[in-house]
């Protein structure tokens, strides 16, 4: 019986789901899977891309933990693809590889002033408040009025963390340095801008409801944004999710503080619809000073057109939550325009010829771009895995497929990798840190400390 030795690069939901689906797929061969992760801990986006006050979404970790804890998948953490292990190494020791590296960079914003000091990508801010080990520990929140661009879940995550009082995050796994940064925050007003109307937003009802539950934060919406055209009315009536979103927003219109009437809270979160940013104004020192936006209107088919009316709001910081972008991997084809690995249903294609690259596959956001929720990566992985199983005739023929080869290779290169037992040690350590303070955990942020704890 043939045995498939498979490498998966990326131990987030996409990579773990792919491993689980393959092991459960009907096949005529044995399978041995090694997961490679550049961070010392697994779970990727769920650990480092979801806000700490989202315990329901972080519940996905429970399902991912169950997959890893079965013991039929090896994990090598703190191993960087392209440095610690290369494509040539994978071909020497495996029959195939699936890349599941996600998308962690921000999409660029092409308007004047976007490069001003105090203009940040949402991905960097999310990585800070989630304690990503490869990002700076400090974040200065020294502006009273800030802007968030985007109408997706990431934009609402960023806006919520900016508006929320730091002590209300203490029951979560927020790192100590992040809590300290939020305690020092001077933010009083958070302005969220979206190009389209309330019936065309990309966030989910759950995310929206959570905004309205923030303590001592007034939700501010504007009556002028709710003059729906026929297309918006149809969207509300025909889509259950849009109907719920509209119901929540309509309820907020009756609250104190709407239309700048002035509520009693110490902080305000403003939702601006039909607002397309056109310029970020700078002060004399080059810092963000104001956002200029154009009022838009529906084009009747779900899109927008500009009205020519420009408005300006003074701000001191800007957060761009307009989309994530994939990063290229060494010796792997990459589509620079779309930020993905070129592929057909997960089968990687050569960049210039569009011919299949034998033995190389992709899944998750690096396959299809940063769209969809975490659960969508399951169907994504099924498609990729089915092709992998059917492509048996084009698998690599490794020179040394032995399972001992990889630990020996990493040891020879002085790579201090972490394994599943190491993650269990780190996991229990973080939980123990939080226990005396009635917190879920206190996340360890420093990479070397994470590795040291993991390796006991």
Secondary structure, DSSP 4 states (H G I P E B T S, - for coil): --EEEEEEE--SHHHHHHHHHHHHS--SSEEEEEEEESSSSS-HHHHHSS-TT-HHHHTHHHHHHHHHHTSSEEEEES--BTTTB-HHHHHHH-SEEEE-----EEPP--SBTTTSBTEEEHHHHHHHHTT-TTS-S------SEEEEE-SSHHHHHHHHHHHS-GGGGTTTT--HHHHHHHHT----EEEEE-SS-GGG--S-HHHHHHHHT-TTEEEE--GGGG---HHHHHHHHH-HHHHHHHHHHHHHTTSTTGGG---S-SEEEEEE-SEEEEEEEE-TTSBEEEEEEEEEEE-SSS-EEEEEEEEEEE-SEEEE-S-EE----TTS--BTTTTB--EETTEEE-TTT--EEEEEEE-THHHH-S-S-TTHHHHHHHHHHHHHHHTGGG----S---THHHHHHHHHTT---B-HHHHHHHHHHHHHHHHTTT-S------HHHHHHHHT-
